[in-house]
Amino acid sequence: MKKYPLGEFEEIVLLTVGILYDEAYGVAIKQEMEVQLERKISVGALQSALRRMEKKGYLSSREGESTSLRGGRPKRFFTITAHGKKALVHAKDIRTKLWSQIPKIALDL
């Protein structure tokens, strides 16, 4: 089993939560991902990934203040945990190691 099981979509969600820092809630995460990736993101896929990563211990969440704009429902804000940071660093290290091993001629198109 992987040390830090992290799929590509999960990695992008974690990175986006990091980019947004204190403003990382569902809609903001979705919008930022769409800007960064230049493609549409499914709300369901994002919500599933956020719940899954919270269960894995990569993210923690807290409720914000209730607002009348949201029908009295509070926003759920996400932050990267220490375990999530380790998973991101691990993923980055693996990618860097792999990139460094590709002969320059292999990518010379």
C-alpha positions in Angstrom: 0.0 0.0 0.0 1.1 3.5 -0.7 2.6 5.6 2.1 0.3 8.5 1.3 -2.5 7.3 -1.1 -3.3 10.4 -3.1 -4.9 10.5 -6.6 -4.3 13.3 -9.1 -7.7 14.9 -8.4 -7.1 14.7 -4.7 -3.7 16.3 -5.1 -5.2 19.2 -7.1 -7.9 19.7 -4.5 -5.3 19.8 -1.7 -3.2 22.3 -3.7 -6.3 24.4 -4.3 -7.2 24.4 -0.6 -3.6 25.6 0.0 -4.0 28.4 -2.6 -7.2 29.6 -1.0 -5.9 29.2 2.5 -8.5 30.8 4.8 -11.1 31.1 2.1 -11.2 27.4 1.1 -14.9 26.4 1.0 -16.8 24.3 -1.6 -17.8 26.9 -4.1 -14.5 28.8 -3.9 -12.5 25.6 -4.3 -14.6 24.6 -7.3 -14.2 28.0 -9.0 -10.4 28.2 -8.3 -10.0 24.6 -9.7 -11.9 25.6 -12.9 -9.8 28.6 -13.4 -6.5 26.8 -12.8 -7.4 23.7 -14.8 -9.5 25.5 -17.5 -12.2 22.9 -17.3 -15.5 22.3 -15.4 -15.4 20.5 -12.1 -18.3 18.4 -10.9 -19.7 19.5 -7.5 -20.4 15.9 -6.6 -16.8 14.8 -7.4 -15.4 17.7 -5.4 -17.6 17.0 -2.4 -16.8 13.3 -2.5 -13.1 14.1 -2.6 -13.3 16.6 0.2 -15.1 14.1 2.5 -12.7 11.3 1.5 -9.6 13.4 2.2 -11.1 14.5 5.5 -11.5 10.8 6.5 -7.9 10.1 5.4 -6.7 13.0 7.7 -5.4 15.2 4.8 -8.0 17.9 5.5 -9.8 19.3 8.4 -12.9 21.5 8.3 -14.8 24.0 10.3 -18.2 25.7 10.0 -18.2 29.4 9.3 -20.9 31.9 10.3 -24.5 31.3 9.1 -25.7 33.9 6.5 -29.2 34.7 5.2 -27.7 34.5 1.7 -27.2 30.8 2.2 -30.6 30.2 3.8 -29.0 30.2 7.3 -26.5 27.5 6.4 -22.9 28.1 7.3 -20.0 27.6 4.8 -17.7 24.7 5.6 -14.0 25.8 5.4 -11.2 23.4 4.7 -7.6 23.5 5.8 -4.7 21.2 5.0 -3.5 19.1 8.0 0.1 18.2 8.8 -0.7 14.7 7.3 -2.0 16.4 4.2 1.1 18.5 3.9 3.2 15.3 4.1 1.1 13.7 1.4 1.6 16.7 -0.9 5.4 16.9 -0.3 5.6 13.1 -0.9 3.7 13.5 -4.2 5.9 16.4 -5.2 9.1 14.5 -4.4 8.0 11.5 -6.5 7.1 13.7 -9.4 10.4 15.7 -9.2 12.4 12.4 -9.0 10.6 11.0 -12.0 11.0 14.2 -14.1 14.7 14.3 -13.3 15.2 10.8 -14.6 13.8 11.5 -18.1 16.6 11.8 -20.6 16.4 15.3 -22.3 16.3 13.7 -25.7 13.1 11.8 -24.7 11.2 15.1 -24.5 13.0 16.8 -27.4 10.2 17.1 -29.9 
